[in-house]
Amino acid sequence: MPREKKLIAKNKKARHDYFIDETFEAGIELTGTEVKSLRDRGTALRESFATIRRGEAWLHNVHIAPYSHGNRANVDPDRTRRLLLHKKEIRYLQGKTQERGNTLVPLSIYFNERNRAKVELGLAHGKK
């Protein structure tokens, strides 16, 4: 019996502010206490975005609350996190985001069937 994905957070404002052209699934590079905090649903996606720098994808302004039992193992809750994508996808997204008006917006964070933390990215352009 396959498990379904377990939604952690959804960025409702993104679909309101942008037209979503394509979506991509990316892994997130996290520490252990960040994963535990995600299981407690301690995250916020409002005003977050993704960039491509030097051949790597990065996630900005995602707030993952410090884990309640994490003590000194907790990291900065607003740090920039690396996204795990194939090189071909990164090159494609880099070309698309350099076009005028396109941006990468995280639409949701969830645990997939194998209990891996994933982020759904949307290649979007503004409605205004």
Secondary structure, DSSP 4 states (H G I P E B T S, - for coil): -PPPPEEEEE-HHHHHHEEEEEEEEEEE---HHHHHHHHTT-EE-TT-EEEEETTEEEEES-EEPPPTT-GGG---TT--EEEE--HHHHHHHHHHHHSTTEEEEEEEEEE-TTS-EEEEEEEEEE--
